[in-house]
């Protein structure tokens, strides 16, 4: 008799690909809408010097809301939606790499580690230019300038419209740095997100497996998968946040050296500076990861080939 505690992983060959991509795009868009404000807050906290503007995640949320309204929490969002493309490339690369590695190793940890890192490499190659533009848009605020570039026109609603701001930022990046400017921080991004992705997947499966032995056999798998996702995200965030801070500063402040950026950060703010934005990152990661895990696992179940639906216990 099947042990209901055994979590069955749905692999690439089990999926109806058309359903997988259609449902996947819709799910990804909903997730981005829900977590984007905390992404913006995290970016501003990481770029500011000390606590010159905001004293923490909640303080930043209130100040941005008061100064710019709800739209202020979504600066750069339209540009950021183009990362939907990289999101689909990520999951495709992850699933195909798992299938490839399975020919050489049956260890779920090895498959998750290699697939997670490979998926992040592909996704970041697409995402970095979009991130560079959207991060500069995130820095637009009333009053003191935060980033390198400032859009022309005011931010009171009388200035350029959203796409006009995007075009203005793109022109300024091209003028200052050329095409290379859109890949500023690319190496730092790889050093941040490849380890983050490579660590997240093995920890996710590890926590899910451990929770499956603690929960009653009748407990739906989706419950402890939803719990293990944020636990894995918090673990990965703590391990990779120092590089994330450096990546953000390289991209927003126009730095050319990861090492010099690290030294400057240490000199100005000490080791604590490497943990800036961590709480915002975990706060945004917790609900988003629950939604991502529940959504992704549900997506795979909905996308199962018809003949396999009855053969799985959830």
C-alpha positions in Angstrom: 0.0 0.0 0.0 1.3 3.5 -0.9 2.7 5.5 2.0 0.8 8.8 1.8 3.7 10.6 3.4 5.8 10.0 0.3 5.8 13.2 -1.7 5.6 12.4 -5.4 7.5 15.0 -7.5 5.8 15.7 -10.8 8.5 15.7 -13.4 8.6 17.3 -16.9 7.5 14.2 -18.8 4.3 14.0 -16.7 3.1 17.5 -17.8 0.7 18.7 -20.5 2.9 21.6 -21.7 0.1 23.8 -23.1 -1.7 23.9 -19.8 1.5 24.4 -17.9 2.5 27.6 -19.8 -1.0 29.1 -19.9 -1.7 28.7 -16.2 1.9 29.6 -15.4 1.8 33.0 -16.9 -1.4 33.9 -15.1 -0.1 32.6 -11.8 3.2 34.5 -12.1 1.5 37.8 -12.9 -0.7 37.5 -9.7 2.3 36.8 -7.6 4.2 39.8 -9.0 1.3 42.2 -8.3 1.1 41.0 -4.6 4.8 41.2 -3.7 6.1 44.1 -5.9 5.7 46.8 -3.2 8.1 44.9 -0.9 10.6 44.5 -3.7 10.6 48.2 -4.2 11.0 48.8 -0.4 13.9 46.3 -0.2 15.7 48.0 -3.1 15.4 51.5 -1.5 16.5 50.2 1.9 19.6 48.6 0.3 20.6 51.7 -1.7 20.1 54.3 1.0 23.1 55.4 3.1 22.7 54.2 6.7 19.1 55.1 7.7 19.1 58.5 6.0 15.6 58.2 4.6 13.9 55.1 6.1 14.3 53.4 9.5 13.0 50.0 8.4 10.5 48.1 6.2 7.3 49.4 7.9 8.7 53.0 8.1 9.5 52.9 4.4 6.1 51.5 3.5 4.3 54.3 5.4 6.5 57.1 4.1 6.2 56.0 0.5 2.4 55.6 0.8 2.1 59.1 2.4 4.4 60.8 -0.2 3.4 59.0 -3.4 0.2 57.1 -2.7 -0.3 53.5 -3.8 1.2 54.2 -7.2 4.4 55.0 -5.5 4.7 51.4 -4.3 4.5 50.3 -8.0 7.1 52.5 -9.6 8.7 50.5 -12.4 6.1 47.7 -12.3 5.1 47.8 -15.9 8.7 47.4 -17.0 9.2 44.6 -14.4 6.3 42.6 -15.9 8.6 41.8 -18.8 10.4 39.4 -16.4 7.4 37.1 -17.0 9.4 35.9 -20.0 12.4 35.0 -17.8 10.0 33.3 -15.3 8.8 30.9 -18.0 12.4 30.3 -19.1 13.4 29.6 -15.5 10.8 26.9 -14.9 11.4 25.3 -18.3 15.2 25.2 -17.7 14.6 23.9 -14.2 12.4 21.0 -15.3 14.5 20.1 -18.3 17.7 20.1 -16.3 16.1 17.9 -13.6 15.2 15.4 -16.4 18.8 15.6 -17.8 20.5 15.1 -14.5 18.2 12.2 -13.7 20.2 10.2 -16.3 23.3 10.5 -14.1 22.0 10.7 -10.5 18.7 9.8 -8.8 19.5 12.0 -5.8 16.8 14.6 -5.5 19.2 17.0 -3.8 21.7 16.8 -6.7 18.9 17.2 -9.3 17.5 20.2 -7.4 20.9 21.9 -6.8 22.0 21.6 -10.4 18.6 22.5 -11.9 18.1 25.4 -9.6 21.5 26.9 -10.4 21.1 26.4 -14.2 17.6 27.8 -14.2 18.8 31.0 -12.5 21.7 31.4 -14.9 19.3 31.4 -17.9 16.7 33.6 -16.2 19.2 36.2 -15.0 20.6 36.6 -18.5 17.2 37.8 -19.5 16.2 39.6 -16.3 19.2 41.8 -15.5 18.5 44.5 -18.2 14.9 44.7 -17.1 16.0 44.8 -13.4 18.4 47.7 -14.1 15.7 49.8 -15.7 13.0 48.9 -13.1 15.4 49.6 -10.2 16.1 53.1 -11.4 12.4 53.7 -11.7 12.0 52.4 -8.2 14.4 55.1 -7.0 12.2 57.9 -8.4 10.7 59.8 -5.5 9.8 63.3 -4.4 12.5 65.3 -2.7 16.1 63.9 -2.3 17.5 62.0 -5.2 18.3 58.3 -4.5 19.7 56.8 -7.6 22.1 58.0 -10.4 19.3 59.1 -12.7 16.3 61.3 -12.3 13.4 61.4 -14.8 12.6 64.8 -16.2 9.2 66.2 -15.1 7.9 66.1 -11.6 6.5 63.1 -9.8 3.3 64.8 -8.7 1.3 63.3 -11.6 2.0 66.3 -13.9 5.3 65.0 -15.4 5.9 62.3 -17.9 3.7 59.2 -17.9 5.0 55.8 -16.9 6.3 54.8 -20.4 7.8 58.2 -20.8 9.7 57.8 -17.6 10.9 54.4 -18.8 12.1 55.8 -22.1 13.9 58.7 -20.2 15.7 56.2 -17.9 16.7 54.0 -20.9 18.2 57.1 -22.7 20.1 58.2 -19.6 21.6 54.7 -19.1 22.6 54.6 -22.8 24.1 58.0 -22.6 26.1 57.3 -19.4 27.1 53.7 -19.9 26.2 52.5 -23.4 24.7 49.1 -24.0 26.9 47.6 -21.2 24.9 49.7 -18.7 21.9 47.3 -19.1 24.1 44.5 -17.8 25.6 46.4 -15.0 25.7 44.1 -12.0 25.3 41.0 -14.2 28.1 39.1 -12.4 26.8 40.3 -9.0 23.3 39.0 -10.0 24.7 35.6 -11.0 26.6 35.5 -7.7 23.4 36.3 -5.8 20.7 34.3 -7.6 22.5 31.2 -8.7 23.4 30.3 -5.1 19.9 31.5 -3.9 18.1 29.2 -6.4 20.6 26.3 -6.0 20.1 26.4 -2.2 16.3 27.0 -2.2 15.2 23.9 -4.1 17.2 21.3 -2.0 16.1 23.0 1.2 12.5 23.1 0.0 12.4 19.4 -0.6 14.3 18.8 2.6 11.9 20.7 4.8 8.9 19.2 2.9 10.2 15.7 3.6 10.9 16.4 7.3 7.4 17.9 7.7 5.8 15.0 6.0 7.0 12.8 8.9 5.8 15.2 11.6 2.3 15.7 10.1 -0.5 13.1 10.2 -0.6 10.8 7.2 -4.0 12.3 6.2 -2.5 15.8 6.0 -2.6 17.0 2.3 0.9 17.4 0.9 0.2 20.9 -0.2 0.0 22.0 3.5 3.6 21.1 4.4 4.8 22.2 1.0 3.3 25.6 1.7 5.2 25.7 5.0 8.5 24.4 3.6 8.6 27.0 0.9 9.0 30.1 3.2 11.4 28.1 5.4 13.6 27.5 2.4 13.3 31.1 1.2 14.3 32.4 4.6 17.3 30.1 4.7 18.4 31.1 1.2 17.8 34.8 2.0 20.0 34.8 5.0 22.8 33.1 3.1 22.7 35.3 0.0 21.5 38.7 1.3 25.1 40.2 1.5 25.6 39.6 -2.2 22.1 41.0 -2.9 22.9 44.3 -1.2 26.1 44.5 -3.2 24.3 43.6 -6.4 21.7 46.3 -5.8 24.3 49.0 -5.2 26.3 48.0 -8.2 23.2 48.3 -10.5 21.7 51.5 -9.0 24.8 53.5 -8.1 26.7 52.6 -11.2 29.6 50.9 -9.4 32.1 49.0 -11.6 33.6 46.7 -9.0 32.0 44.2 -6.7 35.1 44.1 -4.4 35.3 47.9 -4.1 31.5 48.1 -3.5 31.9 45.6 -0.7 34.8 47.5 0.9 33.0 50.8 0.7 29.9 49.2 2.3 32.0 47.7 5.1 33.8 51.0 5.7 30.6 53.0 5.8 28.2 50.7 7.7 30.2 47.7 8.9 29.0 44.0 8.7 25.4 45.0 9.6 25.2 46.8 6.2 25.3 43.4 4.5 22.0 42.5 6.2 20.2 45.6 5.0 16.8 44.9 3.5 16.8 41.3 4.9 13.6 41.8 6.8 11.8 43.3 3.8 13.2 40.4 1.7 11.9 37.8 4.1 8.6 39.6 4.5 8.1 39.7 0.8 9.4 36.2 0.3 7.1 34.6 2.9 3.7 35.3 1.3 5.1 35.2 -2.2 6.8 31.9 -1.6 3.6 30.4 -0.1 1.7 31.6 -3.2 4.5 30.4 -5.5 4.7 26.9 -3.9 1.0 26.4 -3.7 0.6 27.9 -7.2 3.5 25.9 -8.8 2.5 22.6 -7.2 -1.1 23.2 -8.1 -0.1 24.3 -11.6 1.8 21.0 -12.1 -1.1 19.0 -10.8 -3.6 20.8 -13.1 -1.1 20.3 -16.0 -0.7 16.5 -15.4 -1.4 14.4 -18.4 -4.9 13.0 -18.1 -3.8 9.3 -17.8 -1.7 10.2 -14.7 -4.3 12.2 -12.7 -5.7 9.3 -10.7 -2.3 7.8 -10.0 -1.2 10.6 -7.6 -2.0 11.2 -3.9 -2.0 14.8 -2.9 
